[in-house]
Amino acid sequence: QGSTLFSMMKANLVDLVLENSENVQRLRELIIEKACPRADASPNGENKNAEALDNRAVGGKELNEKQTAAVSAALKAQDYAMVLGTPGSGKTTIVLRIISALLSK
């Protein structure tokens, strides 16, 4: 199993270096050149993924202001978003809310 995982990682790295598709070029910019991730910035501040965002976490618990902002930022992300926080700050709750919002589309 370990050799299969290593083979897959090696193949992905070779693709990252050699392949020339638009998606791989963007990945190369993000990973190797350390480009900043992009976020959707429509003129009115709305986003198709974030438009149905409410303040409830999965299970009905309300998200606090920082958690709501993190969910909104993740839903606006075009490349990736990172959820950082101390233990107990609600990272898992945030990720569940992001998944819930994306699946509700």
N, CA, C and O atoms as a DFTB+ gen file, in Angstrom:
420 C
 N C O
     1  1       0.821      -1.192       0.000
     2  2       0.000       0.000       0.000
     3  2       0.869       1.262       0.000
     4  3       0.539       2.237      -0.676
     5  1       1.967       1.252       0.747
     6  2       2.854       2.403       0.793
     7  2       3.477       2.691      -0.552
     8  3       3.614       3.853      -0.936
     9  1       3.864       1.629      -1.289
    10  2       4.484       1.851      -2.599
    11  2       3.468       2.398      -3.594
    12  3       3.830       3.169      -4.482
    13  1       2.208       2.011      -3.457
    14  2       1.156       2.541      -4.329
    15  2       0.956       4.030      -4.067
    16  3       0.804       4.819      -5.000
    17  1       0.956       4.403      -2.807
    18  2       0.810       5.812      -2.452
    19  2       1.995       6.617      -2.970
    20  3       1.817       7.712      -3.505
    21  1       3.203       6.082      -2.814
    22  2       4.396       6.754      -3.311
    23  2       4.332       6.912      -4.825
    24  3       4.680       7.969      -5.353
    25  1       3.889       5.863      -5.534
    26  2       3.769       5.924      -6.995
    27  2       2.772       6.997      -7.419
    28  3       3.000       7.710      -8.396
    29  1       1.673       7.110      -6.688
    30  2       0.658       8.116      -7.013
    31  2       1.215       9.522      -6.770
    32  3       1.010      10.416      -7.591
    33  1       1.917       9.725      -5.647
    34  2       2.501      11.041      -5.372
    35  2       3.543      11.393      -6.432
    36  3       3.605      12.536      -6.885
    37  1       4.356      10.421      -6.826
    38  2       5.384      10.661      -7.847
    39  2       4.738      11.037      -9.176
    40  3       5.188      11.969      -9.843
    41  1       3.685      10.318      -9.566
    42  2       2.985      10.613     -10.818
    43  2       2.378      12.015     -10.788
    44  3       2.416      12.732     -11.788
    45  1       1.819      12.406      -9.640
    46  2       1.232      13.742      -9.513
    47  2       2.302      14.828      -9.623
    48  3       2.072      15.865     -10.245
    49  1       3.468      14.594      -9.023
    50  2       4.556      15.561      -9.122
    51  2       5.075      15.675     -10.554
    52  3       5.370      16.774     -11.024
    53  1       5.186      14.546     -11.246
    54  2       5.629      14.562     -12.644
    55  2       4.616      15.342     -13.483
    56  3       5.006      16.157     -14.319
    57  1       3.330      15.102     -13.269
    58  2       2.292      15.855     -13.989
    59  2       2.399      17.350     -13.701
    60  3       2.256      18.177     -14.603
    61  1       2.650      17.687     -12.444
    62  2       2.762      19.087     -12.058
    63  2       3.904      19.780     -12.790
    64  3       3.799      20.954     -13.146
    65  1       4.978      19.063     -13.009
    66  2       6.142      19.647     -13.665
    67  2       6.027      19.605     -15.187
    68  3       6.431      20.553     -15.861
    69  1       5.486      18.530     -15.732
    70  2       5.532      18.334     -17.180
    71  2       4.256      18.699     -17.928
    72  3       4.319      19.155     -19.070
    73  1       3.110      18.507     -17.307
    74  2       1.847      18.747     -18.018
    75  2       1.667      20.243     -18.250
    76  3       2.156      21.062     -17.472
    77  1       0.961      20.592     -19.326
    78  2       0.826      21.995     -19.696
    79  2      -0.616      22.484     -19.761
    80  3      -0.885      23.506     -20.392
    81  1      -1.545      21.781     -19.127
    82  2      -2.935      22.234     -19.164
    83  2      -3.101      23.478     -18.293
    84  3      -2.246      23.780     -17.460
    85  1      -4.198      24.191     -18.492
    86  2      -4.448      25.425     -17.742
    87  2      -4.555      25.160     -16.240
    88  3      -4.032      25.925     -15.430
    89  1      -5.245      24.060     -15.873
    90  2      -5.390      23.726     -14.451
    91  2      -4.052      23.433     -13.797
    92  3      -3.794      23.875     -12.677
    93  1      -3.203      22.694     -14.488
    94  2      -1.898      22.351     -13.931
    95  2      -1.012      23.587     -13.853
    96  3      -0.234      23.729     -12.910
    97  1      -1.118      24.465     -14.813
    98  2      -0.348      25.717     -14.758
    99  2      -0.737      26.523     -13.516
   100  3       0.125      27.088     -12.844
   101  1      -2.041      26.573     -13.214
   102  2      -2.491      27.303     -12.023
   103  2      -1.980      26.618     -10.752
   104  3      -1.541      27.294      -9.821
   105  1      -2.035      25.287     -10.706
   106  2      -1.507      24.564      -9.551
   107  2      -0.021      24.839      -9.366
   108  3       0.453      24.998      -8.241
   109  1       0.702      24.892     -10.465
   110  2       2.137      25.180     -10.405
   111  2       2.369      26.574      -9.814
   112  3       3.266      26.768      -8.993
   113  1       1.552      27.537     -10.241
   114  2       1.664      28.893      -9.693
   115  2       1.418      28.895      -8.182
   116  3       2.145      29.546      -7.431
   117  1       0.403      28.172      -7.745
   118  2       0.036      28.153      -6.331
   119  2       1.060      27.413      -5.473
   120  3       1.426      27.879      -4.394
   121  1       1.520      26.261      -5.954
   122  2       2.367      25.398      -5.136
   123  2       3.844      25.767      -5.236
   124  3       4.532      25.871      -4.220
   125  1       4.316      25.961      -6.430
   126  2       5.754      26.190      -6.620
   127  2       6.096      27.673      -6.542
   128  3       7.053      28.062      -5.873
   129  1       5.313      28.492      -7.225
   130  2       5.605      29.925      -7.258
   131  2       4.960      30.684      -6.096
   132  3       5.177      31.886      -5.943
   133  1       4.180      29.994      -5.290
   134  2       3.528      30.561      -4.102
   135  2       2.631      31.753      -4.419
   136  3       2.627      32.751      -3.698
   137  1       1.870      31.634      -5.509
   138  2       0.915      32.685      -5.858
   139  2      -0.200      32.733      -4.812
   140  3      -0.522      31.718      -4.195
   141  1      -0.776      33.893      -4.621
   142  2      -1.889      34.044      -3.689
   143  2      -3.140      33.394      -4.272
   144  3      -3.398      33.513      -5.469
   145  1      -3.916      32.712      -3.440
   146  2      -5.161      32.128      -3.935
   147  2      -6.150      33.211      -4.326
   148  3      -6.158      34.297      -3.747
   149  1      -6.985      32.909      -5.313
   150  2      -7.981      33.870      -5.779
   151  2      -9.309      33.626      -5.078
   152  3      -9.626      32.509      -4.671
   153  1     -10.072      34.697      -4.950
   154  2     -11.423      34.608      -4.405
   155  2     -12.353      35.364      -5.331
   156  3     -11.952      36.329      -5.982
   157  1     -13.586      34.923      -5.385
   158  2     -14.588      35.585      -6.205
   159  2     -14.907      36.941      -5.587
   160  3     -15.302      37.025      -4.424
   161  1     -14.737      37.974      -6.356
   162  2     -15.014      39.325      -5.861
   163  2     -15.958      40.023      -6.821
   164  3     -15.553      40.892      -7.593
   165  1     -17.222      39.630      -6.761
   166  2     -18.197      40.281      -7.624
   167  2     -18.447      41.704      -7.114
   168  3     -18.249      41.976      -5.930
   169  1     -18.880      42.610      -7.992
   170  2     -19.018      44.030      -7.621
   171  2     -19.904      44.274      -6.407
   172  3     -19.633      45.177      -5.616
   173  1     -20.955      43.483      -6.251
   174  2     -21.867      43.719      -5.127
   175  2     -21.506      42.876      -3.909
   176  3     -22.253      42.847      -2.931
   177  1     -20.360      42.187      -3.962
   178  2     -19.895      41.426      -2.810
   179  2     -20.592      40.096      -2.623
   180  3     -20.366      39.415      -1.623
   181  1     -21.438      39.712      -3.569
   182  2     -22.143      38.444      -3.442
   183  2     -21.416      37.360      -4.216
   184  3     -20.589      37.640      -5.084
   185  1     -21.736      36.140      -3.892
   186  2     -21.114      34.993      -4.516
   187  2     -22.164      33.915      -4.662
   188  3     -23.000      33.732      -3.778
   189  1     -22.124      33.195      -5.782
   190  2     -23.141      32.179      -6.017
   191  2     -23.137      31.093      -4.944
   192  3     -24.195      30.555      -4.617
   193  1     -21.967      30.760      -4.387
   194  2     -21.902      29.760      -3.329
   195  2     -22.314      30.323      -1.978
   196  3     -22.808      29.587      -1.124
   197  1     -22.117      31.613      -1.778
   198  2     -22.371      32.212      -0.474
   199  2     -23.771      32.803      -0.350
   200  3     -24.164      33.213       0.743
   201  1     -24.525      32.859      -1.429
   202  2     -25.799      33.567      -1.357
   203  2     -26.794      32.909      -0.405
   204  3     -27.624      33.604       0.181
   205  1     -26.732      31.592      -0.238
   206  2     -27.668      30.919       0.648
   207  2     -27.106      30.737       2.051
   208  3     -27.716      30.054       2.874
   209  1     -25.963      31.332       2.337
   210  2     -25.320      31.166       3.633
   211  2     -26.165      31.792       4.721
   212  3     -26.504      32.975       4.668
   213  1     -26.496      30.988       5.698
   214  2     -27.153      31.550       6.868
   215  2     -26.211      31.384       8.053
   216  3     -25.090      30.902       7.898
   217  1     -26.652      31.770       9.193
   218  2     -25.774      31.818      10.355
   219  2     -25.787      30.528      11.165
   220  3     -25.249      30.494      12.272
   221  1     -26.386      29.474      10.638
   222  2     -26.489      28.244      11.416
   223  2     -25.441      27.239      10.986
   224  3     -25.170      27.079       9.796
   225  1     -24.869      26.579      11.935
   226  2     -23.971      25.464      11.660
   227  2     -24.824      24.229      11.436
   228  3     -26.031      24.244      11.678
   229  1     -24.192      23.166      10.975
   230  2     -24.905      21.909      10.844
   231  2     -25.360      21.511      12.242
   232  3     -24.572      21.554      13.186
   233  1     -26.622      21.124      12.381
   234  2     -27.154      20.778      13.690
   235  2     -27.880      21.933      14.355
   236  3     -28.411      21.772      15.454
   237  1     -27.915      23.099      13.711
   238  2     -28.689      24.219      14.214
   239  2     -27.943      25.191      15.102
   240  3     -28.452      26.280      15.370
   241  1     -26.752      24.841      15.570
   242  2     -25.974      25.757      16.424
   243  2     -25.564      26.972      15.602
   244  3     -25.152      26.843      14.449
   245  1     -25.681      28.153      16.204
   246  2     -25.326      29.380      15.487
   247  2     -23.814      29.537      15.394
   248  3     -23.085      29.242      16.342
   249  1     -23.356      30.004      14.240
   250  2     -21.942      30.323      14.060
   251  2     -21.671      31.710      14.624
   252  3     -22.522      32.597      14.550
   253  1     -20.485      31.890      15.185
   254  2     -20.140      33.237      15.636
   255  2     -19.660      34.053      14.432
   256  3     -19.596      33.542      13.314
   257  1     -19.327      35.310      14.668
   258  2     -18.964      36.220      13.576
   259  2     -17.731      35.741      12.803
   260  3     -17.718      35.780      11.573
   261  1     -16.706      35.293      13.514
   262  2     -15.483      34.818      12.853
   263  2     -15.733      33.539      12.063
   264  3     -15.197      33.367      10.968
   265  1     -16.538      32.650      12.610
   266  2     -16.863      31.412      11.897
   267  2     -17.659      31.712      10.631
   268  3     -17.407      31.119       9.582
   269  1     -18.608      32.620      10.726
   270  2     -19.398      33.004       9.552
   271  2     -18.502      33.609       8.479
   272  3     -18.665      33.318       7.294
   273  1     -17.556      34.450       8.892
   274  2     -16.629      35.061       7.940
   275  2     -15.749      33.996       7.283
   276  3     -15.460      34.082       6.089
   277  1     -15.325      32.999       8.051
   278  2     -14.491      31.917       7.503
   279  2     -15.267      31.089       6.483
   280  3     -14.728      30.734       5.434
   281  1     -16.513      30.781       6.781
   282  2     -17.349      30.027       5.839
   283  2     -17.556      30.837       4.568
   284  3     -17.427      30.307       3.464
   285  1     -17.872      32.105       4.715
   286  2     -18.083      32.976       3.558
   287  2     -16.823      33.063       2.693
   288  3     -16.903      32.978       1.468
   289  1     -15.664      33.231       3.331
   290  2     -14.399      33.313       2.586
   291  2     -14.119      32.017       1.840
   292  3     -13.661      32.045       0.698
   293  1     -14.388      30.892       2.473
   294  2     -14.155      29.601       1.822
   295  2     -15.078      29.413       0.621
   296  3     -14.665      28.871      -0.404
   297  1     -16.317      29.858       0.747
   298  2     -17.268      29.718      -0.354
   299  2     -16.927      30.646      -1.518
   300  3     -17.321      30.387      -2.655
   301  1     -16.204      31.717      -1.240
   302  2     -15.782      32.641      -2.293
   303  2     -14.451      32.238      -2.930
   304  3     -14.066      32.784      -3.963
   305  1     -13.755      31.288      -2.316
   306  2     -12.428      30.891      -2.798
   307  2     -12.522      30.217      -4.167
   308  3     -13.365      29.348      -4.387
   309  1     -11.652      30.629      -5.071
   310  2     -11.578      29.990      -6.383
   311  2     -10.494      28.921      -6.404
   312  3     -10.616      27.934      -7.130
   313  1      -9.449      29.101      -5.628
   314  2      -8.353      28.141      -5.607
   315  2      -8.436      27.253      -4.369
   316  3      -8.636      26.044      -4.482
   317  1      -8.283      27.843      -3.205
   318  2      -8.393      27.122      -1.947
   319  2      -8.580      28.120      -0.821
   320  3      -8.349      29.318      -0.985
   321  1      -8.999      27.612       0.314
   322  2      -9.096      28.425       1.524
   323  2      -8.565      27.589       2.679
   324  3      -8.774      26.376       2.722
   325  1      -7.890      28.224       3.596
   326  2      -7.382      27.535       4.773
   327  2      -8.201      27.958       5.986
   328  3      -8.495      29.138       6.179
   329  1      -8.562      26.967       6.799
   330  2      -9.274      27.235       8.040
   331  2      -8.287      26.980       9.173
   332  3      -7.894      25.842       9.427
   333  1      -7.895      28.050       9.846
   334  2      -6.924      27.955      10.931
   335  2      -7.589      28.340      12.243
   336  3      -8.474      29.196      12.275
   337  1      -7.159      27.707      13.314
   338  2      -7.686      28.074      14.619
   339  2      -7.134      27.186      15.704
   340  3      -6.588      26.114      15.440
   341  1      -7.282      27.640      16.909
   342  2      -6.830      26.879      18.061
   343  2      -7.787      25.712      18.314
   344  3      -8.911      25.711      17.813
   345  1      -7.343      24.724      19.088
   346  2      -8.253      23.621      19.428
   347  2      -9.525      24.158      20.085
   348  3      -9.469      24.991      20.989
   349  1     -10.647      23.674      19.625
   350  2     -11.924      24.091      20.194
   351  2     -12.507      25.359      19.602
   352  3     -13.541      25.839      20.067
   353  1     -11.855      25.913      18.576
   354  2     -12.350      27.170      18.005
   355  2     -13.456      26.972      16.975
   356  3     -14.065      27.944      16.529
   357  1     -13.722      25.731      16.592
   358  2     -14.831      25.465      15.678
   359  2     -14.428      25.157      14.250
   360  3     -15.237      25.320      13.337
   361  1     -13.194      24.714      14.035
   362  2     -12.741      24.411      12.664
   363  2     -13.587      23.314      12.024
   364  3     -13.987      23.438      10.867
   365  1     -13.858      22.257      12.757
   366  2     -14.667      21.163      12.216
   367  2     -16.075      21.642      11.911
   368  3     -16.646      21.264      10.887
   369  1     -16.639      22.458      12.771
   370  2     -17.972      23.034      12.553
   371  2     -17.979      23.869      11.277
   372  3     -18.927      23.807      10.495
   373  1     -16.926      24.646      11.069
   374  2     -16.816      25.482       9.879
   375  2     -16.759      24.620       8.625
   376  3     -17.464      24.888       7.652
   377  1     -15.923      23.587       8.644
   378  2     -15.788      22.706       7.474
   379  2     -17.115      22.008       7.192
   380  3     -17.504      21.884       6.030
   381  1     -17.809      21.554       8.216
   382  2     -19.116      20.924       8.009
   383  2     -20.113      21.902       7.399
   384  3     -20.909      21.521       6.541
   385  1     -20.076      23.159       7.834
   386  2     -20.985      24.182       7.292
   387  2     -20.656      24.479       5.819
   388  3     -21.555      24.682       5.003
   389  1     -19.354      24.502       5.496
   390  2     -18.941      24.724       4.107
   391  2     -19.460      23.587       3.229
   392  3     -20.023      23.827       2.160
   393  1     -19.269      22.356       3.685
   394  2     -19.730      21.188       2.928
   395  2     -21.241      21.243       2.774
   396  3     -21.768      21.003       1.687
   397  1     -21.932      21.556       3.848
   398  2     -23.395      21.646       3.811
   399  2     -23.860      22.695       2.800
   400  3     -24.793      22.454       2.033
   401  1     -23.208      23.857       2.802
   402  2     -23.594      24.927       1.867
   403  2     -23.346      24.510       0.431
   404  3     -24.158      24.795      -0.449
   405  1     -22.218      23.832       0.184
   406  2     -21.909      23.397      -1.189
   407  2     -22.861      22.305      -1.659
   408  3     -23.246      22.273      -2.829
   409  1     -23.244      21.406      -0.746
   410  2     -24.161      20.323      -1.124
   411  2     -25.593      20.814      -1.310
   412  3     -26.377      20.180      -2.016
   413  1     -25.937      21.929      -0.687
   414  2     -27.317      22.436      -0.801
   415  2     -27.572      23.118      -2.133
   416  3     -28.705      23.501      -2.423
   417  1     -26.528      23.276      -2.955
   418  2     -26.678      23.918      -4.274
   419  2     -27.331      22.984      -5.247
   420  3     -27.540      23.346      -6.405
